[in-house]
């Protein structure tokens, strides 16, 4: 099977995470709202690319809420529940920002959002590697 689109998505998302990590290391912070939204968008991108590669489910829309995209992933495959709380964490950050409850966020929430994104990326990459999805046919 041809996994080119999935491979490209993982490469593109990794490059963006590396950029976020580099900026955090140089500046010590990032704009919180934009960082959380970006982390959620990249997570959705990975999930949608995986669903498309498997080819057995209806593709969610990139504009859908992260938790709805996640639900499409976990439907009929509960093993993906391993990353549910990580997705919820990003949604929690977004909700706290929307309610002006920055006091309810952890210390350096933009760093935590990037670390959560990296964790999601690594978990999904490892799973794809075990399934031989990140190798060229």
WOVEN-V185439 format. One record per pair of residues at least 24 apart in sequence whose ideal C-beta (glycine too) atoms are under 6 Angstrom apart, sorted by the first residue. I is the first residue (numbers start at 1). J is the second residue. D is the distance in Angstrom with one decimal. If there is no record, write none. Layout:
i->I j->J d->D
i->I j->J d->D
This chain:
i->2 j->137 d->5.6
i->3 j->53 d->5.9
i->3 j->133 d->5.0
i->6 j->49 d->5.1
i->6 j->53 d->4.2
i->6 j->133 d->5.7
i->7 j->134 d->5.6
i->9 j->49 d->3.8
i->10 j->125 d->6.0
i->13 j->42 d->5.1
i->13 j->46 d->5.8
i->17 j->117 d->6.0
i->17 j->118 d->5.6
i->20 j->114 d->4.9
i->24 j->111 d->5.8
i->29 j->110 d->5.8
i->30 j->110 d->4.5
i->32 j->109 d->5.9
i->32 j->110 d->4.9
i->33 j->97 d->5.3
i->35 j->110 d->4.5
i->35 j->113 d->5.3
i->36 j->93 d->4.7
i->36 j->94 d->5.3
i->36 j->113 d->5.0
i->39 j->90 d->5.6
i->39 j->113 d->4.7
i->39 j->117 d->4.1
i->40 j->66 d->4.8
i->40 j->90 d->5.0
i->43 j->120 d->5.3
i->44 j->69 d->4.7
i->46 j->124 d->5.3
i->47 j->73 d->5.0
i->53 j->133 d->5.8
i->66 j->91 d->5.7
i->67 j->91 d->5.9
i->83 j->120 d->5.7
i->83 j->123 d->5.6
i->86 j->116 d->5.3
i->86 j->119 d->5.9
i->86 j->120 d->5.2
i->89 j->116 d->5.4
